[in-house]
Amino acid sequence: MKEGGKRLKGLTKNNDKGDLLTMITVVFNGVNTIEDTIRSVVEQDYPNLEYIVIDGGSTDGTLDIVRCYEDHIDYWISAPDKGIADAFNKGIQLAQGEVIGLINADDYLMPGTAASVMKLHDRQAPKIICGAILLIHPHRPLRRWESTLQGFEREMTIAHPATYMPAAFYRQWGLFDVQYKIAMDYELLYRMRSGGAPFLLSKDVWATMRSGGASSDYWKALTEIVRCQRCYKPAFSPLKSRLFMALRYLQFSAMRLSNNLHIGYWVGLRCKRKIFKNEN
C-alpha cells in the first residue's frame, strides 16, 4: 500500500470556510487522463473542498502524476481493490465533507462546478443534487445529458459524474453494493429513491464524460439494471424486462455500428456534395 497527501502532514479541512465538499476520484492505470481530472478538481474556486484519490494499484505511471499534485490532494491511497464500487466505498469512508461528489479518471469537472453545487446544498433539508454532463465520443459531436427522474424506473437517467450526495444519505441508506460491477450507481440511486430520498435537478453542466470505461459493456450494465429493478421495486415482468433489454441492446449496437463506420460523416459529406453541385 502507498499513500500520501496533506492529511499525512497534519493538514485537515473543516467547515470554517463554509460547508465542506469532498470530491473523490477512483482510478486504475489512467495515466492518459488522470491529470485532466485532477486539475479540474484542484482548480475549482470553491474555498472549502477536500480531494481524495483512490488508486487501485496502477502500474502505468498514474501515481507519478498523482504525486505531482501532492500539495493539492488531501489524501491519496494506492492499493488493490475489489472493483469500482469497492473503490468508491473506500473514498466515501475517508471523506469528511457534508456533501460528496465522485469524478472518475476518464472525466473532468467544468469550472465553477463546486461553487454551483454548494449553493444548492441545504444543510437543513439535504437532497441528492444532480446536474448535466457533456458526453465526448471521437466520432460524434458533443452530446448534452441532463439528469431526469422521468423513466428512471426503467433505465439510468441520472448523470452520475454530476451527482452530489449528502454524506448523511450514505449513513442512512448504505454504500455502493460491491456485487454490481457496472451499474452500481443505478442500484444506489434506485435504493435511495425507493427509500424516499429527495432529489434536486439542475440543468447546469457540471462535468464532461469520455466514452468508454466500464459502462461501455452495455449488455452487462443492462443485466445489472434489470436485476436491481427486480430486487427493489420491479417495474417490469420478467418477460418485459428481457424485451426491454433486447431493444436497448439493439439500439446500442446500431449506434456503435454507425460510429465505427463513420456513417454520420459520410452522410454529411454526401449532403455537402449535393448542395455544392446544385449551387453550380
JOLINBEL-V370767 format. One record per residue. N is the residue number from 1. PHI is phi in whole degrees, 0 to 359 (* if undefined). NEAR is the number of other C-alpha atoms within 12 Angstrom. D_CENTER is the distance of its C-alpha to the mean C-alpha in whole Angstrom. Layout:
BEGIN
N;PHI;NEAR;D_CENTER
N;PHI;NEAR;D_CENTER
END
This chain:
BEGIN
1;*;14;25
2;236;21;25
3;207;25;24
4;188;30;24
5;113;28;23
6;293;22;25
7;300;24;25
8;290;17;27
9;261;14;30
10;85;11;30
11;262;16;28
12;232;26;25
13;260;26;24
14;215;19;25
15;263;18;25
16;296;11;28
17;254;13;26
18;109;21;24
19;303;30;22
20;279;33;20
21;253;40;16
22;255;43;14
23;254;49;11
24;236;47;10
25;243;50;9
26;253;45;10
27;207;48;12
28;214;35;15
29;50;27;17
30;246;31;15
31;300;23;18
32;281;20;18
33;232;29;15
34;298;36;14
35;293;31;17
36;301;30;15
37;295;41;12
38;300;44;14
39;298;28;17
40;295;31;14
41;274;44;14
42;290;36;17
43;266;25;19
44;296;28;17
45;264;20;21
46;285;25;20
47;284;23;23
48;232;29;21
49;237;39;18
50;256;44;17
51;235;49;15
52;236;49;15
53;242;51;14
54;249;51;14
55;254;45;16
56;272;34;17
57;100;27;20
58;299;26;20
59;234;18;23
60;252;19;23
61;104;21;23
62;304;33;19
63;294;33;21
64;298;22;24
65;289;28;21
66;302;44;20
67;295;27;23
68;296;18;24
69;250;29;22
70;308;27;23
71;282;21;25
72;247;28;21
73;256;37;19
74;289;40;20
75;201;38;20
76;224;42;19
77;219;37;20
78;233;32;20
79;196;24;21
80;301;22;21
81;227;24;18
82;259;20;18
83;124;28;15
84;297;35;11
85;299;32;12
86;296;29;15
87;294;37;13
88;304;38;11
89;297;32;14
90;301;32;16
91;296;41;14
92;297;39;14
93;292;23;18
94;271;26;18
95;290;38;17
96;246;31;20
97;282;34;18
98;286;35;19
99;235;40;15
100;233;44;12
101;240;46;9
102;240;45;6
103;227;45;5
104;284;44;6
105;289;41;10
106;268;34;9
107;240;39;8
108;208;38;9
109;280;44;10
110;278;33;13
111;303;23;16
112;82;22;17
113;298;39;14
114;301;43;15
115;295;26;18
116;296;26;17
117;296;45;15
118;288;34;18
119;293;20;20
120;273;28;19
121;287;31;19
122;242;21;22
123;298;20;23
124;282;10;26
125;222;16;24
126;294;24;20
127;221;31;17
128;282;41;14
129;261;42;13
130;234;41;11
131;245;39;11
132;248;33;11
133;226;34;9
134;253;31;12
135;262;28;11
136;252;21;14
137;224;21;16
138;297;16;19
139;242;22;21
140;224;22;20
141;293;16;20
142;305;16;17
143;236;19;16
144;269;23;14
145;237;28;12
146;265;29;13
147;294;32;12
148;211;25;15
149;267;26;17
150;292;13;19
151;83;13;19
152;297;25;16
153;293;28;19
154;259;31;19
155;201;34;16
156;285;34;12
157;242;28;12
158;255;38;10
159;281;40;7
160;297;38;4
161;295;41;3
162;245;46;6
163;247;42;7
164;234;46;10
165;247;47;12
166;298;41;16
167;302;33;17
168;297;27;19
169;290;31;17
170;295;29;16
171;291;16;20
172;280;16;21
173;250;23;19
174;99;22;18
175;269;30;15
176;291;33;13
177;276;29;16
178;290;24;16
179;288;20;18
180;267;29;15
181;265;30;14
182;232;31;11
183;268;38;11
184;296;35;11
185;290;39;8
186;297;39;11
187;299;42;14
188;296;39;13
189;294;42;12
190;297;39;15
191;300;31;17
192;290;29;17
193;296;25;18
194;296;23;21
195;274;17;22
196;98;15;22
197;295;24;19
198;278;22;19
199;241;31;17
200;232;28;17
201;254;28;15
202;237;29;16
203;271;23;16
204;292;31;15
205;275;32;13
206;247;42;11
207;203;42;9
208;240;36;9
209;239;34;8
210;279;31;10
211;290;25;12
212;106;18;12
213;78;22;11
214;298;24;11
215;291;28;10
216;286;20;13
217;281;20;15
218;294;29;16
219;296;25;19
220;295;22;18
221;298;29;14
222;299;35;17
223;300;31;19
224;290;32;17
225;298;42;16
226;295;38;20
227;300;30;21
228;297;35;18
229;299;32;20
230;293;24;24
231;287;16;23
232;259;22;22
233;213;22;24
234;306;20;25
235;270;24;24
236;229;23;26
237;287;16;29
238;306;16;29
239;294;13;30
240;295;17;28
241;299;26;25
242;295;21;26
243;296;17;27
244;296;23;24
245;299;27;22
246;297;20;25
247;297;16;25
248;296;25;21
249;292;22;21
250;296;17;24
251;297;16;23
252;296;20;20
253;296;18;23
254;295;15;25
255;294;20;22
256;294;24;21
257;296;15;25
258;299;18;25
259;294;20;23
260;295;17;25
261;270;15;28
262;56;19;27
263;300;18;29
264;301;19;27
265;295;18;29
266;291;16;32
267;297;14;33
268;297;13;32
269;295;14;35
270;297;14;37
271;297;14;37
272;297;14;37
273;296;14;40
274;294;13;42
275;297;12;42
276;297;11;43
277;294;10;46
278;294;9;47
279;289;8;47
280;258;7;50
END
